[in-house]
C-alpha cells in the first residue's frame, strides 16, 4: 500500500516541494529588493551591493523555480549560490551549522542540488514546454 501511494503521489509532491522552496527563497529576494515584507536588516540594501545582487538572484531564481521554468539550470545556480552564502556568511563562525546559523543555507543548497537531478516534477512550465503530460 505504501509503495502504491508513493508511486502515485511522489511526482506531485516533488512539484509541491519545488514550489514551497521557491516561495521560501523568493521572500528573501522580495525583502531585499522590493522591501516587502519589511525586514530591518534589509532596509538599506543597494542593488549594486553583494547583498543586492544576492537579492536579485533570490528574486529571479525564486520566481523561475516556482514556475518550474529552466528548473535544472536554475537549481544548479541556486545550489551554488546558497553554498557560497553558507561559506561567506556562516562557516567562519563555527564548524557546526547549528552554532553558525547556517542550517537554512545548507539545507537550501542540498535541496536545490537534488532538483538538478530530480527535475521539476509534473506541475511545471518545463513539463509543458517539453510536451509531457502533468
N, C-alpha and C positions, 0 to 999 in steps of 0.2 A: 504494500500500500504506500509506504513512504517513497519508494523509488518511482512509483507511478505519479504521485503528487509532484515529486522533484522534476520528473521529465516534463510534466505538463506546465508547471509554473516557473521553472528556473529561467527560461528566456525572458519572460515578462518581469521577473524580479531583477534581472540584470539591467533592464531599462529603467526600472524604478530606482535602483541604486545609482545609476548614472545621473538621472535627473536630480535626485536628492543631493548627491555630491556636487553637481554643477551649481545648484542653488546655494549650497553652503559656501562654495568658493566665490560665487557671484556677489554675495553680500559683502565680502571683503573689498571687492572692486568698487561696488557702488558706494560704500562708506568712504573710500579713499578719493574717488574721482567725482562722484555726484553728491557727496556729503549726506547720503541717506542710507541707512539710518545715521544719525549724528553720533559720532564716536569722538570724544575729546582728543584722543591720541592722534587722530587723522585730520584734525581741524585745519592744519596749515600745510597739507601735502601739496607740493607743486608737481605738475605733470612731468617736468624735466628731471626731477629728483629720482633717486633709486627707488624710493617708496612709491612715487608716482608712476614710474614705469611698471613696477610690480602691480600696482592697482589697475593699470591698463591691461596687463596680461591676465589678471584675475577677472576683469570685466568682460573682455572679448573672449578669452578662453572659456570662462564660465558659461557665457551665453551659447557659444558653439557646442560646448559639451552637453548642455541641457537639451539643445535641439538634436543632438546626435549627428552633427554635421562635421565631416572630416575627423571623426572621433579618434581614430588611432593616432594620426599625427598630432592632434591637439593633446591627447592624453600623454603622448611621449614628451611634448614640450612642457606640459604642466607637471609631469613627474620630475623632470629635471629642474624646473622652476622651484618646486617645493623642496627638493633635495638641497638646492643652493640656499634657499631660505633657512632650512634647518641648520646647515653648516655655518652660514653667516650670522644668524641671529641667536642660535641656541647652543650649538655644540661646544662653544668656548666656555660656557658657564659651568658645565658639568658633563661627565661621560653619560650619565643616566638621564634619559628623556623626562622622567618624572620630576627630576630636580632642575632641569634646564628649561622647562616649559615648552619643549619641542615635540611633545607627543602628537599634536594635531598635524604639524608639518610632516612628520614621519609617516603617519597614517595616510595622509593625502598622497604622499609620494608613492607608497606601495599600492594604494587603490588605483591611482592613475596608471601605474605600471601594469597592473592587472588588466585594465581596459585596453592597453596597447595590444595585448594578445587575445583578449576575450571578444573585443569588438563592442558595438553599441547596444546590442540586443535588438529585438524586433520593432520596438516603438521608437524609430529614429528616422531622420531625413536621409541618413546613409542607406538604410534599408530601402527606402522609397527610390532613391537615386539609382541603386543597383537593380531595381525592378523585382526585388524579392517581396513576398507577402508577409505581412506582420503577423 
